[in-house]
Each structure stands twice: as C-alpha cells, then as structure tokens.
Amino acid sequence: MISPLRRTLAVLPLVLLPLGAAAACGGEGAQTDCNLNSCTVTFDRGVDASASILGVKAELVSVQGQNVTMKVAGQQITVPVGEGEQADGFNVTVQSVTQENVVVKISNGGGG
C-alpha cells in the first residue's frame, strides 16, 4: 500500500506543472508562444511592451523603419527585420514589423 505522503509527493509535481508553465512566459503589451528552447513574442507597438521568457525579460524599446531596438536580459540590441543578433546567450530574430506589432523569436544558444 502507498503511504499518503508518497502519494502526495508523486502528485505534487503534476499539480504544480501548470503553475510553472504559466510563470515561464508572459508579458505586458505582448503575447508569447513558448516551447522548451524558444519563444515567439508579439509586442504591441505604442505601449511599454515587455515579456518574461526563458528566464529573462525582453522589452521592445523602439522601431526605426526596419530596425527594431530591444533589451534582452538587460542587453540592448538593434536587429533589422528578417535578421538576427545575439544577446546574453540568446538568438534574437525579428520576424516582422507592422503598424500594430513587432514579432520576434528568441531562442537559447547564442554566444555570450
């Protein structure tokens, strides 16, 4: 027979899993779509937009034409649309820019 304590310890990670997933990514003025190693973040333009993803904060600073300036883990970078840069061990690629939003993919694996 399984003791109540062992049963509780076995079930606890399953109960906490949704809470951990919800805390793993989210934002203000941004929508996120994350998996284990990357997140696609859609930042709203015209507001202070930021998201907590992959354990770091990503912020939209400005858009000048086809160049997007962001802060990722406190490091400011400027990335042209369709290109990528590295910031604090993350690959940052700007996928699109419209009048309403900026779509960026951030993934683990960049140089530090």
C-alpha positions as CSV (number, residue, x, y, z in Angstrom):
1,M,0.0,0.0,0.0
2,I,1.3,3.5,-0.9
3,S,1.5,5.9,2.0
4,P,-0.4,9.2,1.8
5,L,2.9,11.1,1.9
6,R,4.3,9.2,-1.0
7,R,1.1,9.7,-3.0
8,T,1.1,13.5,-2.2
9,L,4.8,13.8,-3.3
10,A,4.1,11.9,-6.5
11,V,1.1,14.0,-7.4
12,L,2.6,17.4,-6.4
13,P,4.7,18.0,-9.5
14,L,1.7,17.3,-11.7
15,V,-0.4,19.8,-9.8
16,L,2.4,22.5,-9.9
17,L,3.2,21.9,-13.6
18,P,0.6,24.3,-14.9
19,L,1.7,27.0,-12.5
20,G,5.3,26.7,-13.6
21,A,4.3,26.8,-17.3
22,A,2.2,29.9,-16.6
23,A,5.0,31.6,-14.8
24,A,7.6,30.6,-17.5
25,C,6.4,33.2,-20.0
26,G,4.0,36.1,-20.1
27,G,4.0,39.8,-20.7
28,E,2.6,43.3,-20.6
29,G,1.6,44.6,-24.0
30,A,2.9,41.3,-25.5
31,Q,1.7,37.8,-26.4
32,T,4.0,34.9,-26.1
33,D,4.2,31.4,-27.7
34,C,6.9,29.4,-26.0
35,N,8.4,25.9,-26.1
36,L,11.3,24.4,-24.2
37,N,14.1,26.3,-26.1
38,S,12.4,29.3,-27.8
39,C,9.6,31.9,-27.7
40,T,7.9,33.9,-30.3
41,V,6.9,37.2,-28.8
42,T,4.4,39.6,-30.5
43,F,4.9,43.0,-29.0
44,D,2.2,45.6,-29.3
45,R,3.5,48.9,-30.6
46,G,2.8,52.2,-29.0
47,V,2.8,50.9,-25.4
48,D,5.5,49.8,-22.9
49,A,5.7,46.2,-24.1
50,S,7.8,43.6,-22.3
51,A,7.7,39.8,-21.7
52,S,9.3,37.4,-19.3
53,I,10.5,34.5,-21.3
54,L,13.1,31.7,-20.9
55,G,14.0,33.2,-17.5
56,V,14.8,36.7,-18.8
57,K,13.0,39.9,-19.6
58,A,12.6,41.1,-23.2
59,E,11.5,44.6,-23.9
60,L,10.6,46.5,-27.1
61,V,12.5,49.8,-26.9
62,S,11.8,51.3,-30.3
63,V,11.3,50.8,-34.1
64,Q,13.1,52.9,-36.6
65,G,12.0,51.9,-40.1
66,Q,13.1,48.3,-40.5
67,N,15.3,48.3,-37.4
68,V,14.0,47.1,-34.0
69,T,15.8,48.0,-30.8
70,M,15.1,45.8,-27.8
71,K,16.5,44.9,-24.4
72,V,17.0,41.2,-23.8
73,A,18.3,40.2,-20.3
74,G,19.4,43.9,-19.8
75,Q,21.4,44.0,-23.0
76,Q,20.2,46.5,-25.7
77,I,20.5,45.4,-29.3
78,T,19.2,46.6,-32.7
79,V,18.0,44.0,-35.1
80,P,16.9,44.6,-38.7
81,V,13.7,42.8,-39.8
82,G,14.5,39.3,-41.2
83,E,17.9,39.2,-39.5
84,G,19.2,38.1,-36.1
85,E,21.6,39.2,-33.4
86,Q,22.8,37.6,-30.1
87,A,22.2,39.0,-26.6
88,D,23.4,37.4,-23.4
89,G,23.4,33.8,-24.8
90,F,20.1,34.2,-26.8
91,N,19.5,34.4,-30.5
92,V,17.1,37.2,-31.3
93,T,15.4,37.3,-34.8
94,V,12.9,39.9,-35.9
95,Q,10.3,38.1,-38.0
96,S,8.0,41.1,-38.9
97,V,7.1,44.7,-38.2
98,T,3.7,46.2,-38.8
99,Q,2.0,49.4,-37.6
100,E,0.3,47.3,-34.8
101,N,3.0,44.9,-33.6
102,V,6.5,43.5,-33.8
103,V,7.1,39.7,-33.9
104,V,10.4,38.5,-32.5
105,K,11.7,34.9,-32.0
106,I,14.1,34.5,-29.0
107,S,15.9,31.2,-28.5
108,N,18.6,29.7,-26.4
109,G,22.0,29.1,-27.9
110,G,23.6,32.4,-28.8
111,G,27.1,33.3,-27.9
112,G,27.6,35.0,-24.5
